Amino acid sequence: MPDASDGASDGAAPVALSGPERSVLVALRDAPQPPVEEEELARQSGIAIDQLRGSLQRLRAKHLVVVEEEPESLRRLTPRGQDALAHGLPERRFLAALERHGGTLAPDAAAAEGLNDEERSAAVGILRRRGYLEDGVPFRLRESRPSEALLPDEVVLKQVANGEEEVDEAIVAALERRGLVRTERRSIKRWAPSEEGRRLPLAASEADWLGALTPAILGSGVWKDRPFRPYDVRAPVPFLTGARPNAYVAWLEQFEEILVGLGFEEAEGPLLETEFWNDDVLFMPQDHPARSIHDALSLEGIEGHLPAEDLVARVAAVHEGRPLPGEDTPIGPGWGGPYDLKVAARPVLRSQTTAVSARFLARRPKPPFRMFSLDRNFRREEVDASHGVEFTQCEGVLGEEGTTLRHLVGMFRSLTEAIGVRELKIRPSYFPFTEPSIEGYVRHPRLGWIEVFPGGIFRPELTRALNVEVPVAAWGIGIGRLALVALGRNDFRELFDDDLARLEGRGA
């Protein structure tokens, strides 16, 4: 394959030029006094200006041309400004009307002179500031008014129309605010060949090289007798991207795989729950402020349904401080009031996936068990960098003989290490349905320490009501907050970003 430049230094990549690029480079090299403006270069080369600009940019990417840019401001009259120049500014027409009426003009008479309310208001304000008019109405000319033949605005309007550069900038700014003058800013580009562009040999037959292998070329056999243009490995390539999973969704799937690898099985539950599963079975009192911890969203017009009577009876006995059916001694004192079945049946949007854990234990009370659920929940929250009305939580339970809080802390450490988070801090806490309880915090570089690992050992009022006889470690990971640290994001809302350029890494 022939090279695009036979004189290139050893090891240099060959430079391939299209026909227009070659013509533009030749025109630049032949220019008597480079650098040359784009419009002049288009005239010299006979190439359309748009095609010329594209060729210049490609030559610049190949380091064959250099460019000098000079900012330029052009002031032009708008259509309103051209009309004012032809027929007079409103203030000039108002002065003429005053002189025709002997120096005094009533508001009605001003309208009859062809000045609308906007023009009259502008004219009166300008003429009073310039010292032409007395205050008040009717409008009256001042005896000591300026005697200049042209108003300052008229002078500048004509200067702009004539393309003069030395003008009163303050008056130009006032004319721009009135919509009479427009300032156009552009960059004048002057191009010249680089040293490499001057040395590059240009083969005369290069225009006959093939640029691509097409079915037509293959079928005709032309490729056998014509050379192909070589690739320029230094040329920039377009940024291409294809379909890919949302970063947050992909990370959640990875987190699920980690839990499965630790021996947990996944469970699911309904988003629309009753207060029985969302609160009561978790030993949260029906009439106590503790229930507001989860700030659940209630629903109207829907009737909830309670589970089997024997399970409801066991939960009711725990809440009222009575022995479980078939037993003589109560588990605890309960909450000191009657258990209300109507409250238990009220529908709510699930406020935490602990409801899924309760359903799982009710179905499978016999140990050992390791279960997790990664799903959506809903609460009345103020939306900010680490909170949302809808959020994803990863809930789970670990139950067998001898389970202690140490197992839970160890699992938290295993999870943080698996996702690359190194800083974890554990401290005691309180939750209505676990005792003892802990909270795990991870450090975010901007938000500081944030809580992501609440958990503890389920209270016997919960597990015994569900016929579970072994200690159960439970946890509800704030998975969205944990993702902020793992993915390097600073705001909870960034996890749901729909700006494609930013998601592809092309935006701020």
URVENUR-V625409 format. One record per helix or strand. SS is the DSSP state (h for helix, s for strand). FROM is the first residue (numbers start at 0). TO is the last residue. If there is no record, write none. Layout:
BEGIN
ss=<SS:SS>
from=<FROM:FROM>
to=<TO:TO>
END
This chain:
BEGIN
ss=<h:s:h:h:s:h:h:s:h:h:s:s:h:h:s:h:h:s:h:h:s:h:s:s:h:h:h:s:h:h:s:h:s:s:s:s:h:s:s:s:h:s:h:h:h>
from=<18:35:37:48:64:78:89:103:106:116:132:138:151:168:180:194:203:209:214:221:227:246:264:271:274:279:288:297:308:340:346:353:368:383:386:389:404:423:433:447:459:471:478:491:499>
to=<29:36:44:60:76:86:99:104:111:128:132:140:160:176:192:198:207:209:219:223:227:260:265:273:277:281:292:297:319:343:348:362:377:383:386:398:417:430:443:457:462:476:486:495:502>
END
